C-alpha cells in the first residue's frame, strides 16, 4: 500500500515536471510530510523504509546525502540542477533507505545522461548542431520515477 502511494505521488510530480519543466515549491514538502507521517504515525500503514530507531546517525545521514549533494550541486552550478530536484531527493529519504535512494538517484542521472546524449546525436544528425540544446532543460523527475519503477518493481 505504501509503495502504491509512493508511486502515485512521485508519478504525479513527474508528469507535472514533464509538462512545465519545473517542480512546485510545495511538492517536496508533500512527499516528505507523507513519508514522515507513514514513518511516525502509530497504527497507520507501515513504511518498510522506517526502522523505528534502529538506525544510527550515520544511516540517517546517508539517507539525506543524495538530496544534500543535489542541493549543493544546484548552488555550485547556478541552477543547472534544479533546487526542486534536490528537495525531492531529500524528501525521498523518508520513503527509501540509503542504498535504494542512492541506487535510484544514480540510475535516474544515468537515464537522464543517456537521453541527453541521444538528444545531442539527433540534433547533430539533423544538421542543427548542439548550440540550441545547451540551454534546454531536461526534467529529472520522470527519470527518477522510471528508475524507481525499475528498482522497486511493481506496485
C-alpha positions as CSV (number, residue, x, y, z in Angstrom):
1,X,0.0,0.0,0.0
2,X,2.8,2.4,0.9
3,X,4.6,1.6,-2.4
4,X,1.4,2.4,-4.3
5,X,1.1,5.8,-2.5
6,X,4.8,6.5,-3.2
7,X,4.4,5.8,-6.9
8,X,1.2,7.9,-7.2
9,X,2.8,10.9,-5.6
10,X,6.1,10.5,-7.5
11,X,4.3,9.9,-10.8
12,X,2.1,12.9,-10.3
13,X,5.1,15.1,-9.7
14,X,7.0,13.5,-12.7
15,X,4.1,14.4,-15.0
16,X,4.0,17.9,-13.6
17,X,7.8,18.3,-14.2
18,X,7.5,16.9,-17.7
19,X,4.8,19.3,-18.7
20,X,6.1,22.5,-17.0
21,X,9.8,21.6,-16.6
22,X,9.5,23.0,-13.0
23,X,8.7,21.5,-9.7
24,X,6.2,23.3,-7.5
25,X,7.8,24.5,-4.2
26,X,5.3,22.6,-2.2
27,X,5.8,19.2,-4.0
28,X,8.9,18.1,-1.9
29,X,7.0,19.1,1.2
30,X,4.0,16.9,0.4
31,X,6.4,14.0,-0.4
32,X,8.4,14.5,2.8
33,X,5.4,15.0,5.1
34,X,3.5,12.0,3.8
35,X,6.6,9.8,4.1
36,X,7.2,11.1,7.6
37,X,3.6,10.5,8.5
38,X,3.9,6.9,7.5
39,X,7.1,6.6,9.5
40,X,5.8,8.0,12.7
41,X,2.1,7.6,12.9
42,X,1.3,4.5,15.0
43,X,-1.3,2.1,13.6
44,X,-1.1,3.7,10.1
45,X,0.3,1.9,7.1
46,X,3.8,0.6,7.8
47,X,6.5,2.1,5.7
48,X,9.2,-0.5,5.1
49,X,11.9,2.2,4.9
50,X,11.3,3.2,8.5
51,X,13.2,1.3,11.2
52,X,11.8,3.0,14.3
53,X,15.0,3.9,16.0
54,X,17.1,1.0,14.7
55,X,19.2,3.2,12.5
56,X,22.1,5.1,13.8
57,X,23.1,8.7,13.0
58,X,25.3,7.6,10.1
59,X,22.5,5.6,8.4
60,X,20.1,8.6,8.8
61,X,22.8,10.9,7.4
62,X,23.4,8.6,4.4
63,X,19.6,8.7,3.7
64,X,19.8,12.5,3.2
65,X,23.1,12.6,1.4
66,X,21.8,12.3,-2.2
67,X,19.4,15.2,-1.6
68,X,22.1,17.3,0.1
69,X,24.6,16.6,-2.7
70,X,22.0,17.6,-5.3
71,X,21.3,20.9,-3.4
72,X,25.0,21.7,-3.2
73,X,25.4,20.9,-6.9
74,X,22.4,23.2,-7.6
75,X,24.1,26.1,-5.8
76,X,27.5,25.4,-7.4
77,X,26.1,25.0,-11.0
78,X,23.9,28.1,-10.8
79,X,20.7,26.1,-11.0
80,X,21.8,23.8,-13.8
81,X,20.5,21.1,-11.5
82,X,17.3,22.5,-10.0
83,X,16.7,23.0,-6.3
84,X,13.4,21.2,-6.6
85,X,15.2,18.0,-7.7
86,X,17.4,18.2,-4.6
87,X,14.3,18.8,-2.5
88,X,12.6,15.8,-3.9
89,X,15.7,13.7,-3.2
90,X,15.7,15.0,0.3
91,X,12.0,14.1,0.8
92,X,12.6,10.6,-0.6
93,X,14.8,9.9,2.4
94,X,11.5,9.4,4.4
95,X,10.4,6.8,1.8
96,X,13.5,4.8,0.9
97,X,16.6,3.5,2.7
98,X,20.1,4.9,1.9
99,X,21.0,2.1,-0.5
100,X,17.8,2.2,-2.5
101,X,17.8,6.0,-2.7
102,X,21.4,6.2,-3.9
103,X,20.8,3.5,-6.5
104,X,17.7,5.2,-7.8
105,X,19.2,8.7,-7.9
106,X,22.3,7.4,-9.8
107,X,20.2,5.4,-12.2
108,X,18.0,8.4,-12.9
109,X,21.1,10.5,-13.5
110,X,22.3,7.8,-15.9
111,X,19.0,7.7,-17.7
112,X,19.0,11.5,-18.0
113,X,22.5,11.5,-19.4
114,X,21.6,8.8,-22.0
115,X,18.6,10.9,-23.0
116,X,20.8,14.0,-23.3
117,X,23.4,12.2,-25.5
118,X,20.6,10.8,-27.7
119,X,19.2,14.4,-28.0
120,X,22.6,15.7,-29.0
121,X,23.1,12.9,-31.5
122,X,19.7,13.5,-33.0
123,X,20.3,17.2,-33.3
124,X,23.7,16.7,-34.9
125,X,22.4,14.1,-37.4
126,X,19.5,16.5,-38.2
127,X,22.1,19.2,-39.1
128,X,21.1,21.6,-36.4
129,X,24.2,21.3,-34.3
130,X,24.2,21.4,-30.5
131,X,24.1,25.1,-29.9
132,X,20.4,25.2,-29.3
133,X,20.5,22.2,-27.0
134,X,22.9,23.7,-24.5
135,X,20.2,25.7,-22.6
136,X,17.5,23.1,-23.0
137,X,16.0,22.0,-19.7
138,X,15.7,18.2,-19.2
139,X,13.2,17.3,-16.4
140,X,14.8,14.9,-13.9
141,X,11.7,13.6,-12.1
142,X,10.4,11.4,-15.0
143,X,13.8,9.7,-15.0
144,X,13.6,9.4,-11.2
145,X,10.2,7.8,-11.5
146,X,11.4,5.4,-14.2
147,X,14.4,4.4,-12.0
148,X,12.1,3.9,-9.0
149,X,9.8,1.6,-11.1
150,X,12.9,-0.2,-12.4
151,X,14.4,-0.9,-8.9
152,X,11.3,-1.0,-6.7
153,X,9.3,-3.3,-9.0
154,X,5.6,-3.5,-9.4
155,X,3.1,-1.8,-7.0
